[in-house]
Amino acid sequence: MKQRISYFLLAGIFLLASCEDFLQEEYLSGENSESITTSEQTFETLINACYITLRAFYGKENGWDLTEAGTDLYTFGLDNRSQGFTTYQNFTGAEEQERMNALWRELYKGLNTCNLALRDIDEVPFSSEVVREQRRGEVAFLRAYYLWMITEIWGGVHFTTEPTQTAIHDANRTPVETFYDQIFTDLYTAKAGLPIEVGTADYGRITLPVAEAMLARTHLYREHYDSAAFYANRVINEYNYQLLDDWSQIWDIENIQNDEIIWSVNYSDNPVFTSAQFTDANGDIYNTAGLIQRDGGNTGHVMWEIRYENLSWGMVRDLENGRGFQRWGPTKFFLDLYDETVDERFYGSFKNVWYANSQTAIPKWRPFIFVDGERITLEREKWAEPMFEIGDTAILFSKTPVPESEKARFSEDDLFYFHPEKGYIIIDINDMYLEDGSFNNAVINRQFYFPITKKYEDPTRPELTTQFSKRDAYVFRISEMYLIAAEAELMQGNTGAALELINTLRETRSVEGQEDAMRIEAGDLDLDFILDERARELATENQRFFDLKRTGTLVDRIQANNPDAAPFIQEFHGLRFIPQNQLDAMFNAEGYQNPGY
């Protein structure tokens, strides 16, 4: 069953860096699929290359467009470049096509690299059979992961476990069940050879707990609830991962390798590994076509930030506050999911206060202000004085309505309110959203809203304009295992076990002293609650679209909670469109496109 894969990876032609230790950038112009097996050292470069495709998706705009945008949690921001993925209205634009083509190309390239490594691994003169089996386990896992991503994105498309080194133009499909049969086969193969843990220098490699976490996730997707609960509980109970009491410590840029992380896609702070161009040993640029989709580091610090400086209220761009690309904005529904008085995840995820960083940008008091329609004259000594000082609050977003008596304007025609005594700008929930939950574009123009920044901010970058961060992209956290186990137990009727798992997670995420308030009762627990809890815990971690799709709630939840996408979302959108470039390359592509597109 072969179709034309537009781009394929020959073994060892080039490598990109992941973490500095076990994935090193190396140009191997003399290596090919025959010579790569002549030594353990050269074959290790092929093993490393199997990991690289992950960087096309995790910590990148492409991945967030396909998993977080256009769900019940996120819609498009002012600078969004591919609104087809956020509204489902139009997928014919060049940007949408290029993004999907890039992802198709990269995932099949990763799959092909794994196929090649698994075909040839027994020919390599490894110094240790233990190492051979560990590497076999790593690549078997990665092949399973790429197959899972491919079939969850596009359904029953091209399937192969054989490497391809020439263009093939036949258009054929394979059932999703065949994909999952191979996924489970590969994951159980991986389990047999993987170690429980690896050394610091190998951080980021696949281990046994990673394979079991993936087994928990994929069994949940296939509604194998007993197996999903079994593997999720194993990861919770048999290894050293633990929930952190302080939510902010999970996301601290200096603490990215912490006890909650089961597996992450690694990035580096070495500028050699974050270059937009890659060079060989002679300094010549090579094979850069398409690499912009996966080179460099994590880009979350720019994608999820707003242009706070455009408010012109005590703020200019700086390294600490970041450079905002404002690709997506949260729905009102998402913000309303949190009770910030008891749940630390709200203020731990959402940045709602900015502090003045420029004296020249601080506005000055005028002779009078308007408060709740009343004109108030200020004391003369206050006129023309700065409204606040550097380090004071300059911008405040409020998740709840602010009383009119606590909001002032210089003119009744002004868009923005400020505090009548302290002077900082106030943008409350009613400024951000209309009653129906849609963005209040008359005020915010889609650029002033609650941005998620605390999961991705990185003030350690060398300069403000640096678009790439050293931050690892988390793929599995231990909290997901609690959520998987809880859902699987609930679906088997084991409400007591599910409740205990959920309450353990929620108590850990409570504001100090609010543990009791975070606990729920058995009557509160159903699939909708678990989906809400997954939103509070895992938002922006590349799972939301898949969660809604697998639970059959994609259309209902988007129609109820995302006004931008509600008019256009349909059931067929659960599968993404096959890129036109791929269809054009097939000899018999008629009818190959996924239904509805």
C-alpha positions as MATLAB code, in Angstrom:
seq = 'MKQRISYFLLAGIFLLASCEDFLQEEYLSGENSESITTSEQTFETLINACYITLRAFYGKENGWDLTEAGTDLYTFGLDNRSQGFTTYQNFTGAEEQERMNALWRELYKGLNTCNLALRDIDEVPFSSEVVREQRRGEVAFLRAYYLWMITEIWGGVHFTTEPTQTAIHDANRTPVETFYDQIFTDLYTAKAGLPIEVGTADYGRITLPVAEAMLARTHLYREHYDSAAFYANRVINEYNYQLLDDWSQIWDIENIQNDEIIWSVNYSDNPVFTSAQFTDANGDIYNTAGLIQRDGGNTGHVMWEIRYENLSWGMVRDLENGRGFQRWGPTKFFLDLYDETVDERFYGSFKNVWYANSQTAIPKWRPFIFVDGERITLEREKWAEPMFEIGDTAILFSKTPVPESEKARFSEDDLFYFHPEKGYIIIDINDMYLEDGSFNNAVINRQFYFPITKKYEDPTRPELTTQFSKRDAYVFRISEMYLIAAEAELMQGNTGAALELINTLRETRSVEGQEDAMRIEAGDLDLDFILDERARELATENQRFFDLKRTGTLVDRIQANNPDAAPFIQEFHGLRFIPQNQLDAMFNAEGYQNPGY';
ca = [
       0.000    0.000    0.000;
       2.095    2.813   -1.263;
       1.416    6.329   -2.362;
       3.774    9.058   -3.308;
       5.477   10.591   -0.257;
       6.483   14.013   -1.457;
       9.583   14.280    0.727;
      11.617   11.428    2.174;
      14.647   11.239    4.416;
      17.652    9.167    3.423;
      19.505    7.913    6.440;
      21.894   10.355    7.999;
      21.879   13.026    5.288;
      21.474   15.663    7.934;
      20.608   15.977   11.572;
      19.218   18.853   13.517;
      19.930   19.381   17.177;
      17.519   18.563   19.911;
      19.111   18.533   23.317;
      22.827   19.235   23.275;
      23.802   15.864   24.665;
      22.451   12.957   22.686;
      21.304   14.811   19.558;
      24.126   16.759   17.997;
      23.899   18.522   14.670;
      26.126   16.688   12.217;
      26.380   16.797    8.440;
      26.978   13.352    6.987;
      27.363   13.960    3.268;
      29.057   10.624    2.743;
      26.466    8.457    4.460;
      23.600    6.598    2.803;
      21.261    3.754    3.649;
      24.008    1.192    3.051;
      26.992    2.816    4.773;
      24.957    3.955    7.765;
      24.890    0.386    9.122;
      28.661   -0.154    9.075;
      29.224    1.026   12.627;
      27.344    1.690   15.823;
      28.473    5.306   15.714;
      27.068    6.032   12.270;
      23.838    4.176   13.017;
      23.349    6.260   16.145;
      23.014    9.298   13.891;
      20.092    7.584   12.177;
      18.493    6.785   15.544;
      18.856   10.435   16.508;
      17.310   11.536   13.223;
      14.182    9.565   14.098;
      13.456   12.100   16.853;
      13.773   15.222   14.717;
      10.297   15.318   13.148;
       8.820   15.895   16.610;
      10.236   19.408   16.372;
       7.986   20.163   13.406;
       4.986   19.858   15.697;
       5.813   20.441   19.355;
       6.558   24.000   20.392;
       5.638   25.178   16.894;
       2.827   27.162   15.316;
       1.823   24.244   13.074;
       1.128   21.980   16.025;
      -0.917   24.549   17.929;
      -2.933   25.433   14.825;
      -4.028   21.810   14.524;
      -4.662   21.004   18.177;
      -5.615   24.118   20.163;
      -6.933   26.656   17.649;
     -10.562   26.301   16.638;
     -11.552   24.292   19.707;
     -13.804   25.256   22.594;
     -10.738   26.882   24.208;
      -9.126   29.054   21.520;
     -10.024   31.210   18.569;
      -7.939   33.456   16.345;
      -6.008   36.497   17.473;
      -5.122   39.639   15.574;
      -2.053   38.192   13.856;
      -3.377   34.731   13.106;
      -2.077   33.555    9.734;
      -4.327   30.568    9.068;
      -7.902   31.232   10.114;
      -9.138   28.131    8.336;
      -7.898   26.125   11.295;
      -9.631   28.413   13.800;
     -12.996   28.878   12.076;
     -13.280   25.902    9.662;
     -14.604   28.329    7.069;
     -11.939   28.157    4.387;
      -9.089   25.719    3.801;
      -8.118   26.786    0.300;
      -5.744   29.566    1.312;
      -2.046   29.248    0.573;
      -1.150   29.441    4.255;
      -3.449   26.594    5.313;
      -2.259   24.444    2.422;
       1.414   25.082    3.173;
       0.983   24.284    6.858;
      -0.787   21.024    6.136;
       1.675   20.129    3.400;
       4.599   20.781    5.732;
       3.110   18.588    8.440;
       2.285   15.782    6.016;
       5.820   15.945    4.639;
       7.492   15.981    8.046;
       5.420   13.198    9.616;
       5.948   10.869    6.684;
       9.623   11.767    6.671;
       9.831   10.806   10.338;
       7.924    7.581    9.682;
      10.231    6.708    6.809;
      13.340    7.292    8.922;
      11.981    4.950   11.599;
      11.126    2.315    9.002;
      14.664    2.455    7.684;
      16.219    2.194   11.140;
      14.038   -0.763   12.135;
      14.764   -2.565    8.888;
      18.522   -2.295    9.298;
      19.093   -2.357   13.042;
      19.994   -6.061   13.163;
      22.800   -5.518   10.620;
      24.644   -3.045   12.826;
      27.648   -4.283   14.847;
      26.471   -2.951   18.204;
      28.932   -3.396   21.041;
      26.079   -4.411   23.344;
      22.860   -6.259   22.658;
      21.285   -4.330   25.513;
      21.961   -1.069   23.634;
      20.629   -2.582   20.388;
      17.354   -3.499   22.061;
      17.105   -0.115   23.728;
      17.535    1.617   20.375;
      15.029   -0.757   18.787;
      12.589    0.198   21.520;
      13.147    3.913   20.965;
      12.540    3.696   17.226;
       9.575    1.343   17.566;
       8.003    3.859   19.947;
       8.679    6.766   17.591;
       7.195    4.892   14.642;
       4.100    4.207   16.717;
       3.937    7.873   17.653;
       4.174    9.066   14.042;
       1.558    6.537   12.939;
      -0.710    7.732   15.741;
      -0.336   11.358   14.718;
      -0.908   10.586   11.034;
      -4.069    8.559   11.542;
      -5.538   10.903   14.169;
      -4.982   13.883   11.864;
      -5.976   12.354    8.502;
      -7.619    9.017    9.240;
      -6.975    5.935    7.112;
      -4.408    7.322    4.710;
      -1.093    5.857    3.560;
       0.351    3.153    5.794;
       3.726    1.513    5.481;
       6.333   -0.138    7.652;
       8.865   -0.320    4.821;
      11.307    2.496    3.993;
      10.803    4.406    0.754;
      13.703    5.895   -1.175;
      11.975    6.687   -4.449;
       8.809    8.617   -5.275;
       5.701    6.420   -5.483;
       2.567    7.857   -7.039;
      -0.143    5.290   -6.280;
      -2.978    6.560   -4.094;
      -4.132    3.959   -1.614;
      -5.752    3.981    1.803;
      -5.423    1.751    4.854;
      -8.049    1.359    7.607;
      -7.465    3.149   10.888;
      -7.643   -0.238   12.611;
      -4.500   -1.301   10.738;
      -2.713    1.794   11.985;
      -3.661    1.022   15.570;
      -2.736   -2.652   15.266;
       0.773   -1.564   14.278;
       0.841    1.174   16.940;
       0.156   -1.342   19.684;
       2.594   -3.860   18.203;
       5.334   -1.240   18.147;
       4.581    0.016   21.658;
       4.749   -3.491   23.121;
       7.976   -4.073   21.188;
       9.303   -0.860   22.672;
       8.377   -1.942   26.205;
      10.500   -5.069   25.914;
      13.767   -3.240   25.336;
      13.498    0.139   27.020;
      15.138    1.079   30.313;
      13.170    2.589   33.169;
      15.362    5.689   33.108;
      18.387    7.133   31.335;
      21.264    9.312   32.424;
      21.291   13.087   32.320;
      23.189   13.136   29.032;
      20.388   11.081   27.433;
      17.501   13.144   28.802;
      14.779   13.163   26.159;
      15.255    9.595   24.981;
      12.311    7.225   25.127;
      12.101    5.130   28.303;
       9.779    2.402   29.557;
       7.475    4.834   31.427;
       7.132    6.887   28.227;
       6.012    3.808   26.307;
       3.534    2.931   29.057;
       2.198    6.497   29.093;
       1.605    6.201   25.346;
      -0.094    2.845   25.859;
      -2.400    4.505   28.392;
      -3.240    7.272   25.935;
      -3.757    5.079   22.868;
      -5.822    2.494   24.747;
      -8.047    5.352   25.931;
      -8.422    6.526   22.325;
      -9.552    3.037   21.293;
     -11.887    2.793   24.324;
      -9.872   -0.046   25.839;
     -10.636    1.346   29.259;
      -9.266   -1.507   31.358;
      -5.866   -1.304   29.634;
      -5.857    2.496   29.698;
      -6.426    2.502   33.453;
      -3.836   -0.239   33.987;
      -1.012    1.604   32.208;
      -1.900    5.039   33.536;
      -1.906    3.690   37.091;
       1.416    1.927   36.481;
       3.049    5.197   35.472;
       1.540    6.902   38.524;
       2.514    4.227   41.029;
       5.614    2.442   39.756;
       7.963    5.292   38.899;
       9.300    8.467   40.478;
       7.070   11.066   38.784;
       4.973   13.228   41.062;
       2.598   16.159   40.972;
       4.248   19.413   42.000;
       2.492   21.422   44.711;
       3.392   24.702   43.005;
       1.918   24.919   39.510;
       4.317   27.691   38.505;
       7.303   25.421   39.148;
       6.225   23.154   36.301;
       6.695   26.042   33.887;
       9.711   27.820   35.387;
      12.229   28.128   32.539;
      14.996   27.157   34.959;
      13.087   24.044   36.076;
      11.985   22.488   32.798;
      13.333   19.047   33.743;
      11.086   18.503   36.756;
       9.323   15.598   38.454;
       6.065   16.013   36.518;
       7.659   15.461   33.118;
       7.507   11.938   31.720;
       8.741   12.929   28.261;
       9.425   16.133   26.380;
      10.763   17.235   23.013;
      14.060   18.852   23.894;
      15.394   22.180   22.740;
      18.667   23.964   23.385;
      19.963   27.395   24.320;
      23.006   26.870   22.094;
      22.665   29.353   19.187;
      24.229   26.789   16.836;
      21.104   24.692   17.300;
      18.605   27.515   16.856;
      19.887   28.878   13.573;
      17.381   29.322   10.771;
      19.989   27.956    8.347;
      22.056   24.800    8.625;
      25.555   24.449    7.263;
      27.924   21.604    6.550;
      31.475   21.278    7.819;
      32.643   23.743    5.163;
      30.138   26.390    6.188;
      27.953   25.898    3.112;
      24.164   26.032    3.544;
      22.475   22.734    2.751;
      18.989   21.300    2.342;
      17.040   24.164    3.858;
      13.808   23.521    1.960;
      10.992   23.251    4.452;
      13.201   23.335    7.524;
      11.631   26.548    8.773;
       8.804   24.339    9.989;
      11.072   22.571   12.459;
      14.323   24.423   13.012;
      15.118   26.450   16.064;
      13.611   26.144   19.520;
      10.231   26.392   21.180;
       8.273   29.395   19.868;
       5.519   29.483   22.500;
       6.894   32.641   24.103;
       5.948   34.680   21.037;
       2.857   32.800   19.839;
       0.830   33.176   23.033;
       1.752   36.774   23.955;
      -0.176   39.975   23.245;
       1.155   43.347   22.099;
       0.970   44.939   25.506;
       3.084   47.847   24.233;
       0.330   48.866   21.796;
      -1.775   50.058   24.711;
       0.785   52.869   25.142;
       0.257   52.860   28.888;
       3.558   52.659   30.735;
       4.859   49.745   28.689;
       7.388   49.241   25.919;
       8.568   45.910   24.579;
      11.220   44.302   26.717;
      12.792   40.895   27.194;
      10.971   40.088   30.423;
       7.503   40.685   28.960;
       8.269   39.277   25.544;
       7.469   39.909   21.922;
       3.866   39.173   21.062;
       2.705   37.463   17.843;
      -0.825   37.078   19.274;
      -1.814   34.133   17.089;
      -4.706   32.911   19.270;
      -7.031   34.189   21.948;
      -8.909   32.231   24.632;
     -12.653   31.852   24.503;
     -14.728   33.263   27.333;
     -15.835   29.714   28.041;
     -12.236   28.738   28.735;
     -11.654   31.557   31.197;
     -14.921   30.757   32.945;
     -13.805   27.154   33.534;
     -11.555   28.336   36.372;
     -12.500   29.356   39.874;
      -9.415   31.451   40.478;
     -10.203   31.815   44.166;
      -9.413   28.134   44.779;
      -7.565   26.891   41.668;
      -3.929   27.980   41.352;
      -3.872   27.051   37.668;
      -5.623   30.233   36.630;
      -3.064   32.767   37.814;
      -0.353   30.192   37.209;
      -1.272   30.025   33.517;
      -2.675   33.415   32.653;
      -0.741   36.635   32.906;
      -3.131   39.378   33.945;
      -0.823   42.124   35.248;
       1.905   44.098   33.501;
       4.200   46.440   35.416;
       5.384   49.770   34.032;
       8.833   49.575   32.449;
       9.194   52.970   30.734;
       8.914   56.386   32.354;
       8.343   58.098   29.017;
       5.432   55.766   28.240;
       3.608   56.500   31.503;
       0.555   58.723   30.844;
      -0.104   61.866   32.874;
      -3.119   62.994   34.837;
      -5.429   65.564   33.305;
      -7.586   68.124   35.152;
     -10.705   65.986   35.241;
     -11.876   62.399   34.739;
     -15.230   60.678   34.208;
     -16.347   58.009   36.673;
     -19.676   56.266   36.086;
     -20.803   59.162   33.888;
     -19.879   61.829   36.441;
     -17.204   64.422   35.685;
     -14.745   64.740   38.569;
     -12.175   67.509   38.868;
      -8.808   66.397   40.250;
      -6.601   68.301   42.667;
      -4.477   70.845   40.818;
      -1.181   69.424   42.144;
      -1.977   66.151   40.373;
      -2.331   67.715   36.916;
       0.344   66.707   34.407;
       1.950   64.354   36.942;
       2.726   60.721   35.968;
      -0.213   58.474   36.748;
       2.136   55.868   38.298;
       5.829   54.993   38.462;
       8.119   52.383   36.929;
       7.447   49.068   38.652;
       3.834   49.946   39.445;
       0.912   48.150   37.855;
       0.366   49.531   34.346;
      -2.171   47.089   32.862;
      -4.678   44.877   34.645;
      -6.964   42.309   33.076;
      -9.873   41.317   35.278;
     -11.585   37.965   34.824;
     -14.678   39.424   36.482;
     -16.609   42.665   35.862;
     -15.172   45.731   37.598;
     -17.781   48.098   39.085;
     -18.231   51.343   37.174;
     -17.359   53.242   40.339;
     -13.844   51.769   40.155;
     -13.250   52.677   36.505;
     -12.398   56.087   35.091;
     -11.851   57.668   31.680;
     -10.550   61.026   30.559;
     -13.337   61.232   27.990;
     -16.610   59.408   27.708;
     -15.507   58.446   24.198;
     -12.328   56.685   25.375;
     -12.189   52.930   24.791;
     -10.160   52.035   27.850;
     -10.811   52.543   31.519;
      -8.223   53.179   34.198;
      -8.242   53.060   37.975;
      -9.463   56.470   39.233;
      -6.720   56.701   41.870;
      -3.849   54.414   40.805;
      -4.083   55.108   37.096;
      -3.439   51.662   35.622;
      -5.523   50.499   32.659;
      -8.363   48.138   33.480;
      -9.685   45.689   30.891;
     -12.367   43.531   32.458;
     -14.276   40.546   31.167;
     -16.987   42.758   29.625;
     -14.391   44.756   27.725;
     -12.948   41.540   26.335;
     -16.146   39.705   25.421;
     -19.717   40.400   24.410;
     -22.620   38.683   26.130;
     -22.634   35.848   23.561;
     -18.969   35.086   24.292;
     -17.553   36.617   21.111;
     -14.638   39.018   21.276;
     -15.609   42.650   21.873;
     -13.738   43.893   18.821;
     -14.906   47.454   19.408;
     -12.531   47.542   22.361;
      -9.870   44.876   22.091;
      -9.506   44.527   18.302;
      -8.377   40.948   18.998;
      -5.049   42.066   20.388;
      -5.864   42.867   24.008;
      -7.047   39.745   25.803;
      -5.846   37.251   28.392;
      -2.864   35.604   26.754;
      -1.386   32.420   28.112;
       2.215   33.339   28.744;
       3.305   31.610   31.910;
       3.569   28.210   30.296;
       5.975   29.496   27.659;
       7.601   32.737   28.747;
      11.382   32.817   28.550;
      13.208   35.903   29.791;
      16.511   34.010   29.474;
      16.638   34.456   25.700;
      19.704   36.416   24.585;
      17.677   39.325   23.196;
      14.129   40.550   22.669;
      13.997   39.642   18.975;
      15.045   36.027   19.562;
      12.145   33.948   18.282;
      13.325   30.615   19.639;
      13.440   29.430   23.242;
      15.383   26.660   24.975;
      12.148   25.559   26.647;
      11.359   21.873   26.173;
       7.928   21.012   24.784;
       6.139   18.674   27.177;
       4.487   15.652   25.562;
       3.566   13.584   28.640;
       3.117   14.905   32.167;
       2.124   12.783   35.126;
      -1.096   14.779   35.517;
      -2.322   13.370   32.204;
      -2.003    9.878   33.658;
      -4.352   10.861   36.517;
      -6.827   12.183   33.966;
      -6.576    9.113   31.739;
      -6.955    6.734   34.662;
      -9.916    8.705   36.008;
     -11.707    8.730   32.656;
     -11.036    5.029   32.083;
     -12.287    4.108   35.559;
     -15.384    6.270   35.121;
     -16.206    4.665   31.773;
     -16.024    1.247   33.465;
     -18.410    2.350   36.202;
     -15.702    2.628   38.848;
     -16.788    6.056   40.015;
     -15.073    5.803   43.395;
     -11.655    5.123   41.843;
     -12.183    7.875   39.279;
     -13.197   10.348   41.977;
     -10.110    9.596   44.065;
      -7.811   10.228   41.080;
      -9.523   13.482   40.135;
      -9.534   14.782   43.681;
      -5.856   13.937   44.143;
      -5.063   16.062   41.115;
      -7.400   18.896   42.100;
      -6.183   19.044   45.689;
      -2.610   19.371   44.422;
      -3.685   22.211   42.142;
      -5.525   24.093   44.874;
      -4.658   27.488   46.226;
      -3.052   26.942   49.614;
      -5.730   26.255   52.195;
      -8.429   25.607   49.576;
      -8.029   21.846   49.235;
     -11.542   21.145   50.490;
     -13.053   23.610   48.053;
     -11.297   21.900   45.126;
     -12.680   18.452   45.917;
     -15.737   17.310   44.017;
     -18.458   14.778   44.804;
     -19.361   11.672   42.838;
     -22.424   13.412   41.419;
     -20.225   16.072   39.847;
     -18.097   13.590   37.917;
     -18.950   12.809   34.311;
     -17.232   12.990   30.943;
     -17.989   16.700   30.578;
     -16.298   17.405   33.898;
     -13.230   15.413   32.843;
     -13.044   17.339   29.576;
     -13.264   20.575   31.560;
     -10.535   19.361   33.896;
      -8.336   18.374   30.963;
      -8.789   21.919   29.671;
      -7.740   23.465   32.975;
      -4.744   21.168   33.207;
      -3.542   20.550   29.634;
      -4.603   23.573   27.562;
      -2.041   24.488   24.852;
      -0.288   21.118   25.289;
      -1.362   19.859   21.835;
      -4.255   17.623   22.873;
      -7.528   19.548   22.849;
      -8.701   18.896   19.279;
      -7.933   15.194   19.665;
      -9.780   15.069   23.007;
     -12.939   16.556   21.520;
     -12.741   14.345   18.464;
     -12.215   11.079   20.358;
     -15.082   11.802   22.782;
     -17.516   12.754   20.014;
     -17.935   16.259   21.423;
     -16.053   18.288   18.798;
     -19.083   19.844   17.113;
     -21.258   20.288   20.198;
     -18.566   21.916   22.326;
     -17.359   24.242   19.601;
     -20.881   25.294   18.671;
     -21.653   26.017   22.305;
     -18.435   27.774   23.267;
     -16.575   29.228   20.274;
     -18.654   31.857   18.457;
     -16.098   32.281   15.650;
     -16.110   28.601   14.712;
     -19.692   27.694   15.669;
     -21.309   28.569   12.314;
     -18.882   26.451   10.292;
     -17.777   23.400   12.300;
     -19.134   20.082   11.003;
     -18.584   16.440   11.873;
     -16.267   15.855    8.907;
     -13.807   18.363   10.330;
     -12.710   15.661   12.777;
     -10.353   14.624    9.992;
      -8.102   17.217    8.403;
      -7.834   17.808    4.674;
      -5.116   16.135    2.642;
      -2.873   18.853    1.181;
      -3.338   19.673   -2.479;
       0.357   19.160   -3.241;
      -0.024   15.543   -2.206;
      -3.139   15.032   -4.313;
      -1.449   16.617   -7.320;
       1.420   14.133   -7.023;
      -0.864   11.077   -7.192;
      -1.802    9.330  -10.416;
      -5.192    8.168   -9.137;
      -6.139   10.777   -6.553;
      -9.810   11.076   -7.508;
     -11.863   10.549   -4.373;
      -8.796   10.402   -2.170;
      -9.481   13.665   -0.347;
     -11.135   13.224    3.027;
     -14.954   13.606    2.890;
     -16.371   17.123    3.064;
     -13.365   19.007    1.700;
];
